[in-house]
Amino acid sequence: LSHLGRAPFMRLDKWLKNSRLIKRRTIANEACDAGKITANGRVVKASYEVKSGDLLELTFGERVTRVKVLSVQEIVGKADAAGMYEEMR
């Protein structure tokens, strides 16, 4: 189903870890459970299927990070992780 290690979508918790926006999947899960992450304006669970074009908003304390999903990749090197999203203002 996946070609060249790219799937059309991926679980949110896994995507957050792969993109290095959140270091560990367990922390990504906790953030989702606490309602700190939205996709396209809606609060989403860790099982949400992320796809290219999604607008994610991560809230950590006072800091809000908004990103647009550019790619969904199973295997990502540290150098390529930042290429999975574009930071929005």
C-alpha positions in Angstrom: 0.0 0.0 0.0 2.8 2.4 0.8 5.2 3.4 -1.9 8.8 4.6 -1.1 8.0 4.5 2.6 5.3 7.1 2.2 1.8 6.4 3.4 -1.1 8.7 2.6 -1.8 9.2 6.3 -0.4 8.3 9.7 -1.5 8.4 13.3 -1.1 11.8 14.8 1.1 10.6 17.8 3.4 8.8 15.4 3.6 11.7 13.0 4.5 14.1 15.9 7.3 11.8 16.9 8.6 11.3 13.4 8.5 15.0 12.7 10.4 15.6 16.0 7.9 18.2 17.0 7.4 16.0 20.1 10.3 13.8 21.2 8.4 10.7 22.4 5.2 9.1 21.3 4.0 8.7 24.9 4.3 12.5 25.3 2.5 13.0 22.0 -0.3 10.8 23.3 -0.6 12.7 26.6 -0.7 16.0 24.7 -3.5 14.7 22.6 -5.4 13.3 25.6 -5.1 16.7 27.3 -6.7 18.5 24.3 -3.5 20.4 23.5 -3.4 19.5 19.8 -5.9 20.5 17.1 -6.0 19.6 13.4 -7.8 22.0 11.1 -9.4 23.8 14.1 -10.7 20.7 15.9 -9.2 19.0 19.0 -8.1 15.6 17.9 -7.1 12.3 19.5 -3.7 10.5 19.1 -5.4 8.2 16.6 -6.3 11.0 14.2 -5.0 10.3 10.7 -2.6 13.1 9.6 -2.4 13.8 5.9 -0.6 16.3 3.8 -2.2 19.7 4.0 -3.5 19.4 7.5 -3.0 22.4 9.8 -1.9 21.4 13.2 -1.8 23.6 16.3 0.2 22.4 19.4 -0.2 24.2 22.7 2.6 23.9 25.3 2.0 26.2 28.2 2.0 29.7 26.7 3.6 28.6 23.5 1.5 27.8 20.5 3.1 26.2 17.4 1.2 26.1 14.2 2.4 23.9 11.4 1.2 22.7 8.0 1.8 19.1 7.2 3.9 18.7 4.1 4.5 15.0 4.1 3.7 11.8 6.0 6.7 9.5 6.2 7.2 6.2 8.0 11.0 6.5 8.1 12.6 9.9 8.6 16.2 10.9 9.4 16.8 13.6 11.9 17.9 16.0 9.1 14.8 15.4 7.1 12.3 15.6 10.0 11.8 19.4 9.7 10.9 18.9 6.0 7.7 17.1 7.1 6.1 20.4 8.0 6.1 24.1 7.5 5.9 26.4 10.5 3.0 28.9 10.1 2.7 32.3 11.8 
